[in-house]
Every structure is written in C-alpha cells, then in structure tokens.
Amino acid sequence: TTRNDTVDVAFAINTYNIDVTVNGNGTTTPGDTAGIIWDTNVDYTITAEHGYHIASVLADGVNVFTPSSDPNIDSLFNYSFTNIRENHTLVVNFATNIYTIIASADSLGTIVMPGENHVAYNNNIDFTITANGCYHISAILIDGVESVIFDDNTSYYVFTFENVEADHTIHATFAINTYTIHAAAGANGTITPAGDTTVDCGANVVYTFTPDAGYAIEGVVVNGNNIGAPTTYTVTDIHSDYDIMVTFTDINYTLTSSSFGHGTITPEGTTLVAENGTQVYTLVPDDCFTVSEVLVDGVSYLNELEDNTLTLDSIQSDMNI
C-alpha cells in the first residue's frame, strides 16, 4: 500500500546578542543588545561624562580604541559590529580627566609647587607664594591674566584652584617694598630732604638739619622719640615708615651785670640776649661820684661810654659786665 505524506519544515534566521559592560562615568548607545539578525550591523556611540574620558574600548576582549595625545579630549567614540554572525561583548572603561597646572615665580620669591602639577577633575590644589625679604607679591597671573593684584606689602599668599576642569598656568611676580619717610621742620630752619620721601626697603637716607642764622637745633623727634639735637640723622636699613620732626630755638646769651661802690647799673643781674642782638646798659653814679671803670669780661669799656650809657652790639657770647 502506498501512502502519500506531507512534511512541513520551518526555518528561522539566526539571532545574536551583544553584552555591553560600562566601567566609570559614561554611557553607550545602545546598551545591551539582543535579537540581532544574522549578518547585520550594530553601531555604538560611546560618550564620556563631563570631566571624564574614554580609557579603552574592548570588543570581544580586544582594545579597539586608540587614545589621543591629550586623553582629556577623548569624550566621544563610535564603534560598529558588522556582519554579525556570533555573540559579542563590548567593554568600555572611562577614566577621570587629569589636568596639568604649570606653576612659576620670579626670582624675587618662591611658589610651592613649581613646575608641572597634576590634579584630577573637580579637585582643588593650593599654591603657596612667598616673597623674599624686603619684597612683596606684586601680582598673580592665571593663564597669563592678572587675577590677584596686591597694593600693600603682602609677602605670603595661598592661591587655590577650586573644582579644576581645565589646564592652567600660575605665575607670581614680586616687587621691592617701599616705605614713606615724612620729614618736617619747624620755623627758623630747614630739613633736607623735606616732605615725603619714598624709599626702597633696606635703603639708608641721611637727613640734615640746618638752623637759620641766630637759631640752633632745639630737638629732633624720630617716630615720637626725642633723639637730642644732632645736625644729621641717618635712617638705616629701612623696613617701615618713618616720621622725622626737627624744631629750632633762638640762640640766647647770658649777660650778667653788677655794680660796685656808689652807683647803679640798669638792668642789673642776668639778662638774656639773642645772638647778634644789642643790649644797652645805663650807669647812674650817686651824687658827687662818677663812673670810674667799666669792665666787660675783664676788658675796660670805659671809653665806650656815651653819657654813662654802654651799648653792646652783635653779641656772640655770654658776658660779665
């Protein structure tokens, strides 16, 4: 007996999977992929988050990614599995960006840490800047632009890069400290140099005090301290502001007069007379008497009398009459 039968056979196209593993801060689009039809292609876009970069891309265990000379710019990469006829794996590794900060300073101070410094994305880094003795920090330049400017004698400063997300440079400049000496003189004399003088740190300045004719230096006061009556004063190794004041006084001489016997001298006793001044004495003998002698410092001035009046001119010293 012969029987006819029908056999139905169904065929299905092969499908495959791609398992995706992501390590770090980034994404792949698409992610895990299943049901991929035989001999088709799947394209992947790999994207690092801000502050991170692609470190490696392994397709079936083989690195298919070549980093740039500056890995920080490697934030995007495309990879395709083509003519798929088997299962695959894709492993993507992301890494934190590392930035370079180059630090430098003029020769008049220091910066810690000089040269290249490396800091991870979003971290902070401090630089300590110290001026040499007699100098101060003039400015701090960030990426070539003055960022911090100092208008006083600041010798120490800490600059912080916060939440770093780019390369930078930092450079410190320095300038010599300067101070002001204020010099003033009272009436009847001069001080040289006078007024306000700007002086570099560590310098010396000589001041000269000159009284006018007929006057003498009364006193010199430096920063509130009376140092006597010198004719010059040197401010040495200057490290601060100074204030100098000089005063002058009349030059006076003492004339001491007295009389003996029968008569008087007016004025009698002690008289103060300014230098180059004039003093007049009146001599009055008693009745029936005359002036027999006038001695000035032991020298006879009898012939200098006019109507019993003695005139002493251009006085330059103490005298006894």
Secondary structure, 3 states (H helix, E strand, C coil): CCCCCCCCCCCCCCEEEEEEEEECCEEEECCCEEEEECCCCEEEEEEECCCEEEEEEEECCEECCCCCCCHHHCCEEEEEECCCCCCEEEEEEEEECEEEEEEEECCCEEEECCEEEEEECCCCEEEEEEECCCEEEEEEEECCEEEEECCCCCCEEEEEECCCCCCEEEEEEEEECEEEEEEEECCCEEEECCEEEEEECCCCEEEEEEECCCEEEEEEEECCEECCCCCEEEECCCCCCEEEEEEEEECEEEEEECCCCCEEEECCEEEEEECCCCEEEEEEECCCCCCCCCEECCEECHHHCECCEEEECCCCCCEEC
